[in-house]
């Protein structure tokens, strides 16, 4: 009995994949007009194609686009220079879930790491993605940190609200903040 050909294949993304990637990564990419999102992804595709440290792969299932992942060689962080392969946004379309596509995407990350002598893989799943987080946990990928994101103005408002009323900044102005800090230093020294 001969080996059966797997219907899953991976290839480098091309510019004509941009609209597909916008739909696939809608929860990941910047909030903007669709035309701008497609232009963003075209830029990402071109940059990855020219970079030896990046790969943007599209998974196909029997010739149909079914998922994608952005792979990048880097370090664990700006303070921890441990080499790592980032498998960013490994996504599979709803239609092709549970057909080995996620496994193929993550296998590509492991292969890139092995080719480059990198001993760690890093990835992320949305905190609300139960299936995504379970899938990654089954591959031994544990939580190393929680990335928290909020609009700048919201964080400013929360920081401001924690100050005593006399020190609150009304409408952020760096000069005002510096004046408040100087005043706080003077009172602490006095």
Secondary structure, 3 states (H helix, E strand, C coil): CCCCCCCEEEEECCHHHHHHHHHHCCCCCCCCCHHHHHHHHHHHHHHHHHCCCEEEEEEEECCEEEEEEEEEEEECCCCCCCEEEEEEEEEECHHHCCCCHHHHHHHHHHHHHHHCCCCCEEECCCCCCHHHHHHHHHCCCCCCCCCCCCCHHHHHHHHHHCCCHHHCCCCCCHHHHHHHHHHHHHHHHC
